[in-house]
Amino acid sequence: MIEPRLSSEFFITALLKKVNQEGGFGAVIRKGDRISGSILVICVEKGENPRLLEKMPMLDGSSMWQKIWPQDIEKQQNLDEYLARRTKFDPDIWLIELDIPDAERLIAEMGQ
């Protein structure tokens, strides 16, 4: 049986409201599929130190937010190039940017 889950658009709306309530800034950079589009989140602090998170499915059926960029030094590439390749591969993907301290914690709390 498939477990019910929030639509991508609903989750993003709630996340942006939470970021705003905590004094940060969040913006939708690219809209994806309203119901089931994958979500990529660029986390920055005062516009610096970008990290890219994605909700990844686990073997037990749950999901977990994982940092997917920056990668290891040998594999590291420009973030813009990576995002262009991902959106070309998956046109239904959402891209969100959050500028708030400890964005990873906030996203993890929202995902529970």
Buried (B, 14 or more C-beta within 10 A) or exposed (E): EEEEEEEBBEBBEEBBEBBEEEEBEBEBEBBBBEEEBBBBBBBBBEEEEEBBBBBEEEEEEEEEBEEBBBEEEEEEEEBEEBBEEBBEEEEBBBBBBBBBEEBBEBBEEBBE
